[in-house]
Amino acid sequence: MNLELIDKTALISGSTKGIGFAIASQLAAEGARVLMNGRSDKAVNSALEQVRKAVPEAKVEGFAGDLGEGFVTQLGGGQSFETLEKEFFRSVRPSSLLKRFETPDEVARLVTFVCSPVASAINGAALRVDGGVVSSCF
């Protein structure tokens, strides 16, 4: 699908890994000019290289700057990701249909679509990539 993102510009913070990286990669693949951000020059350069390897025609630039600590890192308090995820969905989000965190690519697909002119009729809507936490669509 052509999402009409050629020559659009996007700044994605925290885009050297995880959801941010997936969003930056997908936007670059759709032709957007992408500004990537990470905590260190090394992380930014590595992410830029990965995007350019996957999307040779990508228009990507990057800059380093620590913009905050991640949700899972803050919540985890030193636990392994697997232990945290299992406990989180047992005690905090028992209504989740997936019983897992969504993958970066799952979130990035929605973000990439909503960023595009193709989604121009979507406005004032709360769009969720939540694994089925809400039991009703209304």
N, C-alpha and C positions, 0 to 999 in steps of 0.2 A: 504494500500500500504506500502511495506517495503521501506523506504527511505535510508536504509543502513547507518544510523547514529550511530549505536551502537559503543561505545567507542571513538567517535569523541568528541572533546572538544569545547565548545562555551562560550565566555564571552559576556554577554548581559548587557550593562549599562542601568541604569534606569529601572530595571526589577522587581520592586516591585508592579507596577500597570500598567494599560493601555497596550499599544502595547508591551512594553518590557516584561511585565509579560506574556502576551499571547504567545510571541515568546519563552520565557524561558520554559513555560509550554509545548508547543508543541514539542520543541526540546527534553525536558526530556522524554516526552511520546514516542518519537521515539528512545530512548535509548542513547542519547548524554549525556555526562558529562557536566553539566551546572554550570557556575559561575555567580551568580546573584549579582547585585549591586543596592543599594538604598541610600537615604540620611541619614538614621539613622539605628542603630542596631535594633530598634523595628520594623521598616518597613521591613528590610531584614529578620528578624526572622519570622515575620508573613507570608511573601511571601514564604519562604522556607517551612514553615509548610503547607501552602495551596497546594503547589506543591507536597509535600510528601504525603499528604492526598489523592490527586487526582491520583497520580502515585506512589504507595508504593515502587516500585523498583527504583525510580528516584535517580540518582547520582547528587545531587545538593549541592553546597556550596555557601556562600555569604559573602560579605563584604560591610561595610558602607563607603560612601564617596560622597559628594555633587558634582556632575559633571555638574551642570547648571540648569537653570530654563526652564520649558517647553514652547513650542511654543504658545499654546493656552493661558496659563497664562500671557505670555508677551503681546500677542496681545489683550487680553480681557480688560485690564485696569479696572478691578473690575466689569465688566458686568456679568450677569448670562451666563452660557454656552449656554443655549437655545437662548438667545438674540444675543449673539455673532455669533453663528452658522447661524441663519437666516440672519443676516446682512452681514456676510461674503459671503454667497452664493448668496445674492442679488446683492452686489456691487463688490466683488472681483473675484468670480468664477461663474458668471452667466451661463457659458457653461456647468456646471456640470449636468450630467444626474441624479445622485442620489439626489442632493440638500441637502447633509448632509456629515459630516465627515465619513470616513470609520471606521468600528469598529476595535478594536484591533485584533480580531480573523481573520478578512478579510486580514489584513496586515500580520499577523503572518503566515497564511497558505502559502502565496507566499514566505516569508522569509525562512520558514522551508524547503519548496521544493527546493529553490535555494541553500540552504546550503548543500543539500544532493548530494552524488555521482550520484544519479539518474538523476540529472540535469546537468551532466558533459558536454553535448553537447551545453548547453546554455552558450555562452561567448561573451563578447563585446556587449551585448544587454542592452537597457534601458527598464526595466520592470516596469510597473506602476500599482499602486493600487490607482487610483485617482478619482474614481467615474464617469469616462467618461468626464473629463475636455477637453481632446483633441478630436476634432471632426473627426479626420481622423486617421487611423492606420499607415499612411505613412507620 
